[in-house]
Amino acid sequence: MNDYQHPLRESSEWDNPDFCPFCGHELSDGGPGFIDHVENNEHATCRQRFEQWRENVASDIGEEWSG
């Protein structure tokens, strides 16, 4: 286990790509490692939060969003 303490959401350091923005879990990397993390059944809450985030972004962007 590491000693990393994920910053509060309001912090300017909240977006560190080496850690899950939803739970602070250390990721193998900030790209595929994040997807592996949210697809893992152990992190279902992160997956739900990520899916909600995607829905919010898609509704904000509309047709421009392809992700």
C-alpha positions in Angstrom: 0.0 0.0 0.0 1.2 3.5 -0.6 1.0 6.7 1.5 -0.8 8.7 -1.2 -3.7 10.9 0.1 -5.9 11.9 -2.8 -6.7 15.6 -2.6 -10.2 16.9 -2.2 -12.2 17.5 -5.3 -11.9 21.3 -4.8 -8.1 21.1 -4.7 -6.1 22.3 -7.7 -4.2 19.0 -7.5 -7.3 16.8 -7.8 -6.6 15.9 -11.4 -3.4 13.8 -11.0 -3.7 11.2 -13.8 -1.8 8.6 -11.8 -4.8 8.1 -9.5 -8.5 7.5 -10.0 -10.3 10.9 -9.6 -13.3 9.1 -8.0 -11.6 7.0 -5.3 -7.9 8.0 -5.3 -6.7 4.4 -6.1 -3.3 4.4 -7.7 -3.5 3.5 -11.4 -1.0 1.6 -13.6 -1.2 4.6 -15.9 -3.6 7.5 -16.6 -5.0 6.1 -19.8 -5.7 2.4 -20.2 -5.0 1.9 -16.5 -8.0 4.1 -15.7 -10.3 2.1 -18.0 -9.1 -1.1 -16.5 -9.8 0.3 -13.1 -13.4 1.3 -13.8 -14.2 -1.9 -15.7 -13.0 -4.0 -12.7 -16.0 -5.2 -10.6 -14.2 -4.2 -7.4 -14.5 -0.6 -8.5 -18.2 -0.6 -9.5 -18.8 2.8 -7.8 -16.0 4.4 -9.8 -17.6 2.9 -13.0 -21.0 4.3 -12.1 -19.5 7.8 -11.3 -17.5 7.7 -14.6 -20.6 6.8 -16.6 -22.5 9.6 -14.9 -19.7 12.0 -15.7 -19.8 10.8 -19.4 -23.5 11.4 -19.6 -23.1 14.9 -18.1 -20.4 15.7 -20.6 -22.3 14.3 -23.5 -25.4 16.4 -22.6 -23.2 19.5 -22.3 -21.4 18.9 -25.6 -24.2 17.3 -27.6 -23.3 16.1 -31.1 -19.6 17.1 -30.8 -18.9 14.3 -28.3 -17.7 11.1 -29.8 -16.4 9.4 -26.6 
